[in-house]
Amino acid sequence: MSDKQTQLVELAGRLADQFAGRATEHDRANSFPFENIEALKQSGYSALVVPERHGGMGGDLLDFVLCQERLAQGCGATALAINMHLFGIGSMVERAAAQGRPEQGLFLDLIGKQRKIIGGGLSEPEGGGDWGLFATKARRDGEAYVLNGRKVFTSLSPVVDYFMVMATVEGEGPLSSATFAVGRTTPGLELVETWDAMGMRATASHDLILKDVRVPAAAMADPRPVGPLGTEAISLFAWFELSIAAVYTGVAIAAMNFTREFAQRYKPFTLERPINYLPGVQFAMAEAQTLAAQSRALYVSTARDYLENRESFAGEAGLARLITAKYAAVNNAVRIVDCCMEIAGAHGFLRRHPLERLFRDVRAGINHPLSNARAREFIGKVALGVPLGTTPRW
């Protein structure tokens, strides 16, 4: 790693160690870690990918991936929540630089210098895990747009200052979608506290309801026709897929760290030595270590390739590479934690140990876009030369 990467990962490590002591408490209470988010703001981590001239740390995609992997080892829910703030900003910075859009500077100042938090308005109950066409609608009304719809999985919702709402734009020629920046206090915007999940409980991923929400036309960004994937979509997926891969690998690494220490000290009275001397334990840990190494090699190398040659990620084949990294990593992470549970036995089932929480948290990974079934469809069609628009899909 470069000196800068080392410093950033060390910061993520200090924060992770601080958050680890509160992770169980927030999981059990299904409470939001306000103190963790404040620490992320105060340390500058919430502006990790914002350029330094705008008050950020200037991290690139690889820096982000490495830091998120380390942060998730302390509290997966906090890492996942702040991920939903940072990945969109990273993509925004990348696209603004490529397209020469200085007007983004004021928005980046809000995040970097004022430490504002943005949140996603992507997933919808009607969407079934697909992105592209949204049930939420935006209708032009004079110098404003009126938004109506419902979003789910709105992580960070208690502290979001601006919601980035993706909607289908009606009545403006060819079918298109766009992103709208909606301030937290905008009339018609309502948060409904629905989040009570099996894992990642401290993300506060509640529902966001928009009822006749009016925003100025200037609040619309990235209008794009529904159809072939453009550079904006590839950029967004690059920052999302690779960081999600890193977060869940971090959760798996935390499970391995606990299990390694447990196996080195736990000695049933029937054995002369701790269980780390048992071949079965060694084999399970070997599988976990190998899977983690595979995941890291894939998403780190993919991030490097993306930074060095973004043009090579154009189109469906490029997107398939990004989806493959996420698909492999999250499924490897689930298997890693299962191996750890095999080693710990009934002890891993007990809530006094963190492995029980990690076992639940890691399972959320396969549900992030693209979910397992959708990812296999996408990767398989690209590999076999089947157009994505082929119908019927199944």
C-alpha positions in Angstrom: 0.0 0.0 0.0 1.0 3.6 -0.5 1.8 5.8 2.4 -1.6 7.5 2.0 -3.4 4.2 1.9 -1.6 3.1 5.0 -2.7 6.3 6.8 -6.3 6.0 5.7 -6.6 2.3 6.6 -5.0 3.0 10.0 -7.7 5.6 10.6 -10.4 3.0 9.6 -8.7 0.6 12.0 -8.8 3.0 14.9 -12.5 3.7 14.2 -13.3 0.0 13.8 -11.7 -0.8 17.2 -13.7 2.0 18.8 -17.0 0.8 17.2 -16.5 -2.9 18.0 -17.2 -2.3 21.7 -20.7 -1.0 20.9 -21.7 -3.3 18.0 -23.4 -5.9 20.2 -25.3 -3.2 22.1 -26.8 -1.6 19.0 -27.6 -4.9 17.4 -29.6 -6.1 20.4 -31.4 -2.8 20.9 -32.0 -2.4 17.2 -30.7 1.2 17.8 -28.8 3.6 15.5 -25.1 4.3 16.4 -25.3 8.1 16.4 -22.0 8.3 18.2 -20.3 6.2 15.5 -21.5 8.5 12.8 -20.4 11.5 14.7 -16.9 10.0 15.0 -16.9 9.3 11.3 -17.7 13.0 10.7 -15.2 14.4 13.2 -12.4 12.2 11.9 -13.1 13.2 8.3 -14.0 9.6 7.3 -17.4 10.7 6.1 -15.5 12.8 3.5 -13.1 10.0 2.7 -13.6 10.2 -1.1 -14.1 14.0 -1.4 -11.2 15.9 -2.9 -9.0 17.7 -0.4 -9.8 21.1 -1.9 -13.4 20.5 -0.8 -12.4 19.5 2.7 -12.1 15.8 2.2 -9.4 13.2 2.3 -9.1 12.6 -1.5 -9.4 8.9 -1.4 -9.9 7.0 -4.7 -11.8 3.8 -5.3 -9.1 1.5 -4.1 -8.6 3.6 -0.9 -12.3 3.3 -0.3 -12.4 -0.4 -0.7 -9.4 -1.0 1.6 -10.8 1.3 4.3 -14.3 -0.2 4.2 -12.9 -3.7 4.6 -11.1 -2.6 7.7 -14.0 -0.5 9.1 -16.4 -3.5 8.8 -14.2 -5.6 11.0 -15.3 -3.4 13.9 -19.0 -2.9 13.2 -20.4 -4.2 10.0 -23.6 -2.2 10.3 -21.8 1.1 10.7 -19.6 0.3 7.8 -22.5 -0.7 5.6 -24.5 2.4 6.6 -21.7 4.9 5.8 -21.1 2.9 2.6 -24.5 4.1 1.4 -23.3 7.7 1.8 -19.7 7.3 0.4 -20.2 5.2 -2.7 -22.5 7.7 -4.4 -20.2 10.5 -3.5 -17.2 8.7 -4.9 -19.0 8.1 -8.2 -20.1 11.7 -8.3 -16.5 12.9 -7.8 -15.3 10.6 -10.5 -17.9 11.7 -13.0 -17.6 15.4 -12.2 -13.9 15.2 -12.9 -14.3 13.3 -16.1 -17.0 15.6 -17.4 -15.6 18.9 -16.2 -18.5 19.8 -14.0 -17.3 22.5 -11.6 -20.9 23.2 -10.4 -20.6 20.0 -8.3 -18.1 21.9 -6.1 -20.7 23.5 -3.9 -22.3 20.2 -3.2 -18.9 18.6 -2.4 -18.2 21.5 0.0 -21.3 20.6 1.9 -20.0 17.0 2.4 -16.4 17.8 2.9 -16.3 21.0 4.8 -19.7 20.9 6.5 -19.8 17.1 7.0 -23.3 16.8 5.6 -24.6 13.2 5.0 -26.4 12.0 1.9 -28.6 8.9 1.7 -29.9 6.7 -1.1 -33.3 6.6 -2.5 -32.8 3.7 -4.8 -34.4 0.4 -3.7 -38.2 0.1 -3.9 -40.6 -2.6 -2.7 -41.8 -3.0 -6.3 -38.3 -3.3 -7.8 -37.3 -6.8 -6.8 -33.6 -6.0 -6.7 -33.4 -4.4 -10.2 -32.2 -0.9 -10.8 -32.9 1.2 -13.9 -36.6 1.9 -14.1 -38.2 3.1 -10.9 -41.7 3.0 -9.5 -41.2 6.4 -8.0 -42.3 9.0 -10.4 -41.2 12.6 -11.1 -43.5 15.0 -13.0 -42.5 18.4 -14.2 -44.6 21.3 -12.9 -43.3 24.6 -14.0 -39.9 25.3 -12.5 -40.2 22.3 -10.2 -40.6 18.5 -10.2 -43.2 16.7 -8.1 -42.1 13.3 -6.7 -44.3 10.5 -5.5 -43.2 7.0 -4.4 -41.8 4.8 -1.7 -38.2 3.8 -1.1 -36.9 0.9 1.1 -33.6 0.1 2.7 -32.8 3.8 3.3 -29.7 3.3 5.4 -28.5 6.1 7.7 -32.0 7.5 7.7 -31.8 9.2 11.1 -28.9 11.4 10.1 -29.3 12.0 6.3 -29.3 15.6 5.3 -30.0 15.1 1.6 -31.8 12.1 0.1 -30.7 11.2 -3.4 -33.9 9.9 -4.9 -33.9 8.1 -8.2 -37.2 8.3 -10.1 -38.7 7.7 -13.5 -39.3 11.0 -15.3 -42.8 11.2 -16.8 -44.0 13.2 -19.8 -40.6 14.4 -21.2 -40.1 12.4 -24.4 -38.4 9.0 -24.3 -38.7 7.1 -21.1 -35.9 8.3 -18.7 -34.8 8.4 -15.1 -33.0 10.9 -13.0 -31.7 11.5 -9.5 -33.2 14.3 -7.3 -31.6 15.9 -4.2 -34.3 16.2 -1.6 -33.6 18.0 1.7 -34.6 16.3 4.9 -37.1 18.9 5.8 -38.9 19.1 2.4 -42.7 19.0 2.9 -44.2 15.7 1.8 -41.1 13.6 2.8 -41.7 11.1 5.6 -39.5 8.4 7.2 -41.4 5.4 8.5 -39.4 3.3 11.0 -39.9 -0.2 9.5 -36.4 -1.6 10.0 -36.4 -4.7 12.2 -34.2 -7.2 10.4 -32.3 -10.4 11.1 -28.9 -8.7 10.5 -27.3 -5.3 10.0 -29.8 -4.1 12.5 -28.0 -0.8 13.4 -28.2 0.6 9.9 -31.7 2.0 10.5 -32.6 1.2 6.9 -36.2 2.5 7.2 -38.7 3.3 4.5 -38.8 6.7 2.8 -42.2 8.0 1.6 -42.5 10.8 -0.9 -46.0 12.3 -1.3 -46.3 15.3 -3.7 -42.7 16.3 -2.8 -41.8 19.5 -4.7 -38.1 20.2 -5.6 -36.7 22.8 -7.9 -35.7 21.7 -11.4 -32.1 22.4 -10.5 -32.3 19.6 -7.9 -32.4 17.1 -10.8 -29.1 15.4 -11.8 -28.0 12.7 -14.2 -31.1 12.4 -16.4 -30.6 9.4 -18.7 -32.8 7.4 -21.1 -33.7 3.9 -20.1 -31.7 1.6 -22.3 -28.0 0.7 -22.8 -25.7 1.2 -19.9 -23.8 4.5 -19.9 -20.7 5.5 -18.2 -22.7 7.0 -15.3 -24.2 3.6 -14.5 -20.9 1.8 -14.8 -19.3 4.3 -12.4 -22.1 3.9 -9.8 -21.9 0.1 -9.9 -18.1 0.2 -9.7 -18.2 2.1 -6.4 -21.1 0.1 -5.1 -20.3 -3.5 -6.0 -16.6 -3.3 -5.0 -17.3 -1.6 -1.7 -20.1 -4.0 -0.8 -17.6 -6.9 -1.6 -15.1 -5.3 0.8 -17.7 -4.7 3.6 -18.8 -8.3 3.8 -15.3 -9.6 3.5 -14.5 -7.4 6.5 -17.4 -9.0 8.4 -16.0 -12.4 7.5 -12.4 -11.4 8.6 -13.9 -10.3 11.9 -15.4 -13.8 12.3 -12.1 -15.4 11.4 -10.2 -13.3 14.0 -12.6 -14.3 16.7 -12.6 -17.9 15.8 -8.8 -18.1 15.6 -8.5 -16.7 19.1 -11.2 -19.0 20.3 -9.6 -22.1 18.8 -6.3 -21.2 20.3 -7.6 -21.0 23.8 -10.5 -23.4 24.0 -9.6 -26.8 25.4 -12.2 -29.4 26.2 -11.3 -31.5 29.2 -11.0 -34.6 27.0 -8.2 -33.1 25.0 -4.6 -32.5 25.9 -4.3 -29.3 23.7 -6.7 -26.6 22.5 -8.9 -27.4 19.5 -6.6 -25.5 17.0 -4.6 -28.8 16.9 -7.6 -30.7 15.6 -7.4 -31.5 11.8 -11.0 -30.7 11.3 -10.5 -27.2 12.8 -7.4 -26.6 10.7 -9.2 -27.7 7.5 -12.2 -25.4 8.2 -9.9 -22.5 8.9 -7.9 -23.3 5.8 -11.0 -23.1 3.7 -12.0 -19.7 5.3 -8.5 -18.3 4.8 -8.5 -19.4 1.1 -11.9 -17.9 0.4 -10.9 -14.6 2.0 -7.7 -14.4 -0.1 -9.7 -15.2 -3.3 -12.2 -12.4 -2.5 -9.6 -9.8 -1.7 -7.5 -10.6 -4.7 -10.5 -10.2 -7.0 -12.0 -7.0 -5.7 -8.6 -5.3 -5.1 -7.3 -6.1 -8.6 -10.7 -5.1 -10.1 -10.5 -1.7 -8.3 -6.9 -1.2 -9.6 -7.9 -2.2 -13.1 -10.8 0.3 -13.0 -8.6 3.1 -11.8 -6.0 2.4 -14.5 -8.3 1.9 -17.4 -11.9 2.8 -16.9 -12.6 2.5 -20.6 -12.1 -1.2 -20.4 -15.2 -1.5 -18.1 -17.6 0.0 -20.7 -20.7 -1.9 -21.6 -22.2 -5.1 -20.3 -18.9 -7.0 -20.2 -17.4 -4.4 -18.0 -20.3 -4.3 -15.6 -20.2 -8.1 -15.5 -16.7 -7.9 -14.1 -17.8 -5.6 -11.3 -20.8 -7.8 -10.5 -18.6 -10.9 -10.5 -16.4 -9.4 -7.8 -19.4 -8.6 -5.5 -21.1 -12.0 -6.2 -17.9 -14.0 -5.4 -17.0 -11.9 -2.3 -20.4 -11.9 -0.6 -21.0 -15.7 -1.2 -17.4 -16.4 0.0 -18.1 -14.3 3.1 -21.2 -16.4 4.0 -19.2 -19.6 3.6 -16.3 -18.2 5.7 -18.6 -17.4 8.6 -20.2 -20.8 8.3 -16.7 -22.4 8.5 -16.1 -20.3 11.7 -19.4 -21.5 13.2 -18.3 -25.1 12.4 -15.1 -24.5 14.4 -16.8 -22.8 17.3 -19.7 -25.3 17.5 -22.4 -24.5 19.9 -20.3 -21.6 21.4 -20.8 -19.7 18.1 -24.6 -20.0 18.6 -24.5 -18.1 21.9 -25.2 -14.4 21.9 -22.4 -13.6 24.3 -20.0 -14.2 21.5 -19.8 -11.8 18.4 -19.9 -14.8 16.0 -23.6 -15.1 16.4 -24.1 -11.5 15.2 -21.6 -11.8 12.4 -23.4 -15.0 11.3 -26.6 -12.9 10.9 -24.9 -9.8 9.5 -23.0 -11.5 6.7 -26.2 -13.0 5.2 -27.4 -9.6 4.1 -24.7 -9.4 1.5 -26.4 -11.6 -1.1 -29.4 -9.3 -1.2 -27.7 -6.1 -2.3 -28.1 -5.4 -6.0 -27.4 -7.4 -7.9 -28.8 -10.2 -5.7 -27.6 -13.7 -6.3 -30.2 -14.8 -8.9 -30.0 -11.5 -10.8 -26.2 -11.6 -10.7 -26.1 -15.1 -12.1 -28.5 -14.1 -14.9 -26.4 -11.1 -15.8 -23.0 -12.8 -15.6 -24.4 -15.9 -17.5 -26.0 -13.9 -20.3 -22.9 -11.8 -20.9 -20.7 -15.0 -20.9 -23.0 -16.8 -23.3 -23.7 -13.8 -25.6 -27.4 -13.5 -24.8 -28.6 -9.9 -24.9 -29.8 -8.6 -21.6 -33.0 -7.3 -23.1 -34.0 -10.7 -24.3 -37.6 -11.6 -23.3 -38.9 -13.6 -21.6 -36.1 -13.2 -19.1 -36.7 -16.6 -17.5 
